[in-house]
Amino acid sequence: MEPQHIKEDGKNKGLVKWLKRIGLAGFLFFLIKGLIWIAVFYGGLRLLGCEG
């Protein structure tokens, strides 16, 4: 018996492509979210007068 993933190679290509797109979108989402939080904290510290 062949493993399941070998039999359905055509279906897996679409799944892998979809997961890669979601992975890239997820990475970019968290990258941008992190950069926004850095900017928020930086702005908050400047507002409080805690410049280095």
C-alpha positions in Angstrom: 0.0 0.0 0.0 1.2 3.5 -0.9 1.0 6.3 1.7 -2.1 8.5 1.3 0.0 11.6 0.3 1.6 9.9 -2.7 -1.8 8.9 -4.2 -3.3 12.4 -4.0 -0.3 14.3 -5.3 -2.6 16.7 -7.3 -4.7 17.6 -4.3 -1.6 18.1 -2.1 0.0 20.6 -4.6 -3.0 22.9 -4.1 -2.9 22.4 -0.3 0.8 23.2 -0.1 0.4 26.3 -2.3 -2.5 27.5 -0.1 -0.5 26.9 3.1 2.5 28.8 1.8 0.3 31.8 1.0 -1.3 31.7 4.4 2.2 31.3 5.9 3.5 34.4 4.1 0.3 36.4 5.0 0.6 35.3 8.6 4.3 36.3 8.7 3.6 39.7 7.2 0.7 40.3 9.5 2.7 39.6 12.7 5.7 41.6 11.3 3.6 44.7 10.7 1.8 44.2 14.0 5.1 44.0 15.8 6.4 47.1 14.0 3.3 49.0 15.0 3.7 48.0 18.7 7.3 49.2 18.6 6.2 52.5 17.2 3.5 52.8 19.9 5.9 52.1 22.7 8.5 54.5 21.2 5.9 57.3 20.9 4.7 56.6 24.4 8.2 56.8 25.8 8.9 60.0 23.9 5.7 61.5 25.2 6.7 60.7 28.8 10.1 62.3 28.2 12.1 59.1 28.6 14.5 59.7 25.7 17.8 58.0 25.7 
